[in-house]
Amino acid sequence: MLRLQEEGIAVISDTTLNGKHTLRVAICNHRTRFEDLDILVRETVRIGQTLADDQA
């Protein structure tokens, strides 16, 4: 979550859902496009993979 924010990709928050730590996205801006959400998902997966690779 912090990397997404630090890299200027998105400002999201986190929460606990059913006992699991999760990322939470609130879409309030009427200018949000599907492409913005595609970028968020792509970059979340990329950063997650980088973190997993670093721990291996």
NORDACOR-V599269 format. One record per helix or strand of 2 or more residues. SS is the DSSP state (helix for helix, strand for strand). FROM is the first residue (numbers start at 0). LEN is the number of residues. If there is no record, write none. Layout:
ss: (SS | SS)
from: (FROM | FROM)
len: (LEN | LEN)
This chain:
ss: (helix | strand | strand | helix)
from: (1 | 12 | 19 | 33)
len: (5 | 5 | 5 | 22)
